[in-house]
Structures are given as structure tokens and as C-alpha cells.
Amino acid sequence: MPEQQVDLAIVGGTVVSCDGADPRLATVTVRDGVVVDIVDGGRTVDARRTIDASGSAVLPGFVDSHTHIASNMLLRGLLEDTELFAWLDTMWRLKQNFDHETLYWASMCGLVEMAKSGITCFNEHFDAYAVTPQVRALEEIHLRATLGYGFADGGVYADVADWSWAALADFDAASSGAADIDGDRVRLALSPHAPYSCSEPMWREIRELANDRQLPVHAHIAEGLRESAFMQETHGKTTVQWLNDIGFLASDITAAHCTQLTPSDMRLLAEHDVKVAHCPICNAKLVSGTMDLRGLVDAGVTVGLATDGPASHNTLDTFQEMKFAAITHKQATGDPTFLTTREVLGMATEGSAKAMHRPELGTVSVGAPADLTIVDLSGVHVAPVYDIEAALVYGSRADDVTHTIVGGRIVLDNREVVGVDEEEIVARFSEHAIALRDRSL
């Protein structure tokens, strides 16, 4: 009986499956959006499309477990060399003047950058601005996303208190037009901003809504020293202890940053199966502290890697994040064997998928969604390739990505995002961003 034709075959590449297996030369075949076979060595396959990945690594698409796209694209490079709260204050001055067209072009620019850097899925925290423009952009550039509706009623976000409470009272109305736009490719979440910007009643209301709707929660938790000081002054406790006391902690949470954790905090996160999104570059740049990764891992907490937004990281480049994470935690622990190349690759793929409640993603395995990234390893900056995993973590760059595939659909094809005019996107985005700056600052 003749072999059934597949939609896509990736031949000649070295598969880095990120599930603990060793890299191996193999052919990956895809049908109906999922991986149907991984066969060692080369083979002839009847496929509608064949990609020759010779000299390249074939790995799961990177999963960005905490970021802010549209809002942060509009602040990239605008305010540097400052601390977190001054940065947040300037960001809010722009957010008060956001409009949907500006946010749409910012979203498009961010999605293009993600696709070109091999990110196939991301966890968006909308910190108090409109979701609809990014939904529109995701209809054109088919990445996966979980879109977290931002809530706040205090601090620099006090102006959105009325909107936040109204959205909690009628979430169907607030999320109208954003849910189920493409099966489960784009999902929704609830995103309380932070302990210093959300009141206790708001945290309690969000917990009730999350439980009722079975929606994940995505929040900034234990982000920096000023937050820790605020929590001690107002509650006499750490953020994690306080959230536990009000009954908020649960397995549906992605906690971003987590640089200020005590051993007791880490035990509580593990006890409630709270997941953590680790943003090492942003944490260092804003002097938020170095997360105790070894402590979290030893406690059994799921940790994923994240870029945070391009205002505090400047790029949506997981390669930079992997390299920085590895060297930061070797230095922090004094242990050069801690966080191996295989482990950091797993944190950027399988670990991040679990951290943002998408456990079906993050590996190259039969039956898994065909979210794949192909990385060219022929560049002078990675030669010689003795160890593919080391080349990916320490030498490779975003511009080495040649193909990004989401659910079997090719989004980046030979380094070009399919179906969009990149030059127009950059030009339109830049025009809107400069106009926003000029009317805001």
C-alpha cells in the first residue's frame, strides 16, 4: 500500500527535540498540523512541500512565557539607563495616548520580529491597553498566543481602575471579538498587573473569575526591591506569602520575574504548582535582582524562559536570553556545570510551554503540534560545530533562523515572513511611534 502523502517534510537536518534525547540526523514529516513521523537518517518522502535543512538544526519553536508586544515596541530605546518605576511612569504617559492603529502596527512589528527569531508561541501581558489590535495582527501573522487582559486599580495604573472593574464584572463584553479567533491558537488569560497596582479586592475577584472560566492567570510577582519594600510596609509579608494568605496561589498562574523570593516563597510556589517565567536580561537591565533559579529548580517549580517586552530587553531574541541565562546563573551559583546547554534549550521550549500552560508544545515529537524552528548553523560565528546544542545556546543568533512553522503552517520561509510587507510594517510603525512620542512627552 503506497505511503500517504504528507503536507511537509523537513529533510537533512539535525533534530534537537528538547525532550531529553540526543540530537540526531532525521526526517520530520507533518500532516494536518502535527508531527506524524521522525525517522533517523535521510529518506525520500512524498510531501506537498519539502524543506532541505542540511547544515541546520530542527528544533521546537521557542516559547516566550512572558512578554509585552505592542506597548513595549512603542518604548524600545526611548527611555534607557533608568530604574523600573521611573520607566513605568514614562510608559504610562504614552499609554494614555495609545490608539488602535498605532497598536496594530506595533503588534505587526513585534510579530514579525518574533517569527524571524523562531518564536512560535508567546504569553502576552496586556498591562492596561486594548487587546483588539493584536488580535487583528494575529489574523495576519499566525503565531500562537495567550492574550492576558490587564487589570489594575492603583499606583501608576490607577486611571484604569474603572475599566478594570467593569471588565471583571462583564468579562464577556470586555473580551468580545478576541476569543476563539482560530480554534485554540489564540487563547485568553487574566493578567493582574502587580501587587503594587492591584488592590486585594481585585486579586480576589480575579481569582473567582479564573476559577469560574478556567482561565490562566499571568502576573508580575516578586519583581523587584521596591515591590518587596511596598509589601513589607503595607502587609508585613512577601508578595508570595500575601497572595497565599488571600487564597490566590494556584496551578493556573504564570508568575513573571520572581527575583525576590525567600526559601519559604519557593516552597509555597512549588506547593501550589505555580509556574515561573524567567526574564534574566530584563531583570539585570532594570536592576530587579537575580532570580534564584537553582532554588526554584530544587523546589520543583516549573520555570520557563521569557524575553519580557522589547522596552526592557530591546529585542525579542530567545538566543540572547538563553546565553544570558546560562552565564548569569553559572556566575550566581559559582558552578560552571549548572544550567547546561541542553537544560537552557529545554527551558526556552518545553519549560516555557509548561510555564504558560501550553504543555502540548515545546518538543519535536510524534503527535505534537508541528511548531518548529529551523536554524542555519553554517555561519562563521558558530563554526566549527562540535556540539549543536552549544552552538544554539552560545553562538547562534535570531538571524540564523530560516524557517518558523506553526501548526504545520510556514510563517517564516527562507527568512521572509509570509504574506506581509516587512518594509511597510517598519515604516508605518515608526511613523506612528514617533507621532505618539511627540504628543505624549
C-alpha positions in Angstrom: 0.0 0.0 0.0 1.6 3.4 -1.0 2.6 5.7 1.8 0.1 8.5 2.4 1.3 11.9 1.2 2.3 14.4 4.0 1.9 18.1 4.0 5.5 18.9 4.9 8.8 17.1 5.1 11.9 18.5 6.6 14.9 16.6 5.4 18.7 16.6 6.0 18.6 18.5 9.3 19.7 17.6 12.8 16.7 17.3 15.1 17.1 18.8 18.5 13.9 17.5 20.1 14.3 19.3 23.5 12.7 16.3 25.3 16.0 14.9 26.7 17.0 12.9 23.6 20.3 13.5 21.9 20.4 15.4 18.6 20.2 13.2 15.6 20.0 13.4 11.8 16.4 12.7 11.0 13.5 13.5 8.6 10.5 15.2 10.2 7.1 14.8 8.5 4.0 16.8 9.2 0.3 16.2 8.3 -2.8 18.2 9.5 -0.7 20.4 11.7 1.0 17.7 13.8 4.3 15.8 13.6 3.5 12.3 12.2 6.9 10.8 12.0 10.6 11.3 12.9 12.8 8.9 11.0 16.5 8.7 11.6 18.7 9.4 8.6 17.6 10.6 5.2 14.7 9.3 3.3 12.5 10.1 0.3 9.1 11.4 1.3 6.0 12.1 -0.7 5.2 15.6 0.5 3.4 18.7 -0.8 6.4 20.7 0.4 9.9 19.6 1.2 12.4 21.8 3.1 16.1 20.9 2.8 17.5 21.5 6.3 21.0 20.3 5.6 23.5 22.1 7.8 20.7 23.2 10.1 19.1 22.3 13.4 15.4 21.5 13.5 14.0 22.2 17.0 10.7 23.1 18.6 9.6 26.7 18.1 10.7 28.9 21.0 8.0 29.7 23.5 8.1 33.1 25.2 6.4 32.7 28.5 6.2 36.4 29.4 6.2 39.4 27.2 4.5 42.7 26.2 4.5 43.3 22.5 2.6 46.4 21.3 3.1 48.6 24.3 6.7 47.8 24.7 7.5 48.1 21.0 6.5 51.7 21.4 9.0 52.3 24.1 12.0 50.4 22.7 15.1 52.6 23.1 13.0 55.6 24.3 14.0 55.5 28.0 17.3 53.8 28.9 19.5 53.8 31.9 16.7 54.2 34.4 15.1 52.2 37.2 11.8 50.3 37.0 9.3 52.8 38.5 10.6 55.8 36.5 10.4 53.6 33.4 6.8 52.6 34.3 5.8 56.2 34.8 7.1 57.2 31.3 5.4 54.2 29.8 2.1 55.2 31.3 2.3 58.7 29.8 2.5 57.0 26.4 -0.3 54.5 27.2 -2.7 57.3 27.9 -2.4 58.3 24.3 -2.5 54.9 22.6 -4.8 54.4 19.7 -5.8 51.2 17.9 -4.0 52.0 14.6 -0.7 52.6 16.4 -1.1 49.5 18.5 -1.9 47.4 15.4 1.3 48.5 13.6 3.3 47.9 16.8 1.8 44.4 17.1 2.6 43.7 13.5 6.2 44.8 14.0 6.5 42.6 17.1 5.0 39.6 15.5 7.4 39.9 12.5 10.4 40.1 14.9 9.2 37.0 16.8 8.6 35.0 13.6 12.1 35.9 12.4 13.7 34.8 15.7 12.0 31.4 15.8 9.3 32.2 18.5 6.1 30.3 17.7 4.1 31.0 20.8 4.1 33.8 23.4 2.4 34.8 26.6 1.2 38.4 26.3 0.5 40.5 29.3 -1.7 43.4 28.3 -0.9 45.9 31.0 -3.9 48.2 30.6 -4.3 48.7 26.9 -6.5 47.4 24.1 -6.3 43.8 23.0 -8.2 44.1 19.7 -5.3 45.5 17.6 -3.1 42.5 18.4 -5.9 40.1 17.6 -6.1 41.8 14.2 -2.4 41.3 13.7 -2.5 37.7 14.7 -5.0 37.1 12.0 -2.3 38.1 9.5 0.8 36.5 11.2 -0.2 33.1 12.5 1.8 32.7 15.7 0.3 31.1 18.8 -0.5 33.4 21.7 -2.2 33.6 25.1 -3.5 37.2 25.5 -3.7 38.2 29.1 -6.2 41.0 29.8 -4.5 43.5 32.1 -6.2 44.7 35.3 -5.1 47.3 37.8 -6.7 49.9 40.1 -3.7 51.6 41.8 -0.3 53.1 41.5 0.6 54.4 38.1 -2.3 52.4 36.7 -5.0 54.0 38.9 -6.5 55.6 35.8 -7.7 52.2 34.5 -9.5 51.3 37.7 -13.0 51.9 36.3 -12.2 49.9 33.1 -10.7 47.1 35.1 -13.6 46.7 37.5 -16.1 46.9 34.6 -14.2 44.2 32.7 -14.2 41.9 35.7 -17.9 42.5 36.1 -18.7 41.6 32.5 -15.7 39.7 31.0 -17.7 38.5 28.0 -18.2 42.1 27.0 -14.6 43.1 27.7 -13.3 40.2 25.6 -15.8 40.4 22.8 -14.1 39.7 19.5 -10.9 38.3 21.0 -11.9 34.8 22.0 -11.6 31.8 19.8 -10.4 33.6 16.6 -8.6 30.5 15.4 -9.5 27.4 17.4 -7.1 27.2 20.3 -4.2 29.0 18.6 -5.1 32.3 20.4 -6.3 31.9 23.9 -7.2 34.3 26.7 -5.9 34.8 30.2 -6.3 37.2 33.1 -3.4 39.5 33.9 -3.4 41.4 37.2 -0.6 43.8 36.7 1.3 43.6 40.1 0.8 43.6 43.8 1.6 47.4 44.0 -1.0 48.2 41.3 -3.9 45.9 42.2 -5.9 46.0 45.4 -6.8 43.0 47.5 -10.4 43.0 46.3 -9.2 43.0 42.7 -7.0 40.0 43.3 -9.9 38.1 45.0 -12.2 39.0 42.1 -9.7 37.8 39.5 -9.3 34.5 41.4 -13.1 34.0 41.3 -13.2 34.7 37.6 -10.2 32.5 36.8 -11.8 29.6 38.7 -15.2 30.2 37.1 -13.9 30.5 33.5 -11.0 28.1 33.8 -8.7 30.8 32.5 -4.9 31.0 33.3 -3.5 33.9 35.3 -0.4 35.8 34.2 1.0 38.4 36.6 4.2 40.2 37.7 5.2 38.7 41.1 8.1 39.5 43.3 9.6 41.6 40.5 12.0 43.9 42.4 13.2 45.5 45.6 10.6 48.3 45.6 7.8 45.9 45.3 9.3 43.9 48.2 9.5 47.1 50.3 5.9 48.0 49.4 4.6 44.6 50.5 6.5 44.7 53.8 5.3 48.3 54.5 1.7 47.6 53.7 1.3 43.9 54.7 4.4 42.9 56.6 4.8 39.9 54.3 6.4 39.0 51.0 4.3 39.1 47.9 4.1 35.3 47.7 3.1 34.9 51.3 0.4 37.6 51.0 -1.0 36.0 47.8 -1.1 32.7 49.6 -2.9 34.2 52.6 -5.7 35.6 50.5 -6.1 32.3 48.7 -4.8 33.4 45.3 -2.0 30.9 44.6 -2.9 28.1 42.3 -1.6 25.9 39.5 -3.1 28.2 36.8 -0.6 31.0 37.5 2.4 32.2 35.4 4.4 34.4 37.8 6.8 36.6 35.9 10.2 37.7 37.2 10.2 36.3 40.7 13.6 37.9 41.6 12.8 38.5 45.3 11.9 35.1 46.6 12.6 33.6 50.0 13.1 29.9 50.6 9.6 29.9 52.1 8.2 31.6 48.9 9.7 29.0 46.7 8.2 26.2 48.8 4.8 27.9 48.5 5.1 28.2 44.7 6.0 24.5 44.5 3.2 23.5 46.8 0.6 25.3 44.6 2.3 24.3 41.3 2.7 28.0 40.3 4.8 28.3 37.2 7.5 30.9 36.7 8.6 32.9 33.7 12.2 33.9 34.0 13.4 37.1 32.3 17.1 37.3 33.1 18.1 40.2 30.7 15.2 42.5 31.8 15.9 41.7 35.4 19.5 42.7 35.0 18.9 45.7 32.9 16.3 47.2 35.3 18.4 46.0 38.4 15.5 44.0 39.6 17.7 41.3 41.0 18.8 37.8 40.0 16.2 35.1 40.4 17.3 32.1 42.5 16.9 29.6 39.6 18.7 26.8 41.5 16.4 27.2 44.5 13.3 27.1 42.3 14.5 24.1 40.4 15.5 22.3 43.6 12.0 23.1 45.0 10.4 21.5 41.9 8.9 24.7 40.4 8.4 24.7 36.6 10.5 27.6 35.1 10.3 28.9 31.5 12.4 31.4 29.7 11.0 34.8 28.6 12.1 37.9 26.9 9.8 40.3 28.6 8.9 43.2 26.4 11.3 45.0 23.9 11.3 48.1 26.1 13.2 46.4 28.8 15.0 43.7 26.8 15.2 45.7 23.5 14.9 42.6 21.3 12.6 39.6 21.1 15.6 37.2 20.7 15.5 34.0 22.7 19.1 33.2 21.6 20.3 36.2 23.6 18.1 35.2 26.5 19.4 31.6 26.6 23.0 32.7 26.5 22.5 35.4 29.2 20.5 32.9 31.4 23.3 30.3 31.2 26.2 32.6 32.1 24.2 34.6 34.7 23.4 31.5 36.7 26.8 29.9 36.4 28.2 33.1 37.8 25.5 33.4 40.5 25.9 29.8 41.7 29.7 29.7 41.2 29.1 26.4 39.4 30.0 26.1 35.7 28.1 22.9 35.5 24.8 24.5 36.4 22.2 25.1 33.6 23.7 23.0 30.8 23.1 23.9 27.2 20.5 21.1 27.0 18.8 22.4 30.1 18.6 26.0 28.9 17.3 24.9 25.5 14.6 22.9 27.4 13.8 26.0 29.4 13.2 28.0 26.2 11.0 25.4 24.7 9.3 22.6 26.8 9.8 24.5 30.0 8.3 27.7 28.7 5.4 25.8 27.1 4.5 24.3 30.5 5.1 27.7 32.3 2.4 29.3 30.1 0.0 26.4 30.4 0.6 25.0 26.9 2.2 21.6 27.8 1.4 20.1 24.4 4.1 22.4 22.8 7.8 22.6 23.2 9.2 19.4 21.8 9.7 17.8 18.4 7.8 14.5 19.0 5.3 12.4 17.1 1.8 13.6 17.8 2.8 17.0 18.9 1.7 20.2 17.2 4.2 21.0 14.4 5.6 24.2 15.9 9.1 24.1 14.5 12.1 26.3 14.0 15.0 25.7 11.6 18.3 27.3 12.5 21.1 27.6 10.0 24.4 26.5 11.5 26.7 27.4 8.6 27.6 30.8 9.8 31.2 31.8 10.7 30.1 32.8 14.2 29.2 29.1 15.1 32.0 27.3 13.2 33.1 24.6 13.9 30.0 22.9 15.2 31.4 20.3 17.6 28.2 20.4 19.7 24.9 21.5 18.1 23.3 22.4 21.5 26.3 24.5 22.4 26.2 26.2 19.0 22.5 27.1 19.5 22.9 28.5 23.0 26.2 30.3 22.8 26.8 31.1 19.2 23.5 31.3 17.2 21.5 34.5 16.6 18.0 35.3 15.6 19.0 36.0 12.1 20.2 32.4 11.7 16.5 31.3 11.8 15.5 30.3 8.2 12.0 28.8 8.9 9.4 29.2 11.5 6.4 26.8 11.4 3.3 27.0 13.5 0.8 24.1 13.4 2.4 22.9 10.2 1.9 26.3 8.6 5.1 28.1 7.4 5.2 31.6 8.8 8.8 32.3 8.1 10.0 30.9 4.8 13.7 31.3 3.9 14.0 34.2 6.3 10.9 36.1 5.0 7.6 36.4 6.8 4.9 35.0 4.5 2.2 37.3 3.3 3.4 40.7 4.7 5.5 43.6 3.5 8.1 44.0 6.2 9.4 47.3 4.9 5.9 48.8 5.0 5.4 47.5 8.6 8.6 49.0 9.9 7.8 52.3 8.1 4.2 52.6 9.3 5.1 51.5 12.8 8.0 54.0 13.1 5.7 56.8 11.8 3.0 56.1 14.4 5.5 55.6 17.2 7.2 58.9 16.7 3.9 60.7 16.5 2.8 59.0 19.8 6.1 60.1 21.4 5.7 63.7 20.2 2.1 64.1 21.6 2.9 62.3 24.9 6.3 63.5 26.2 
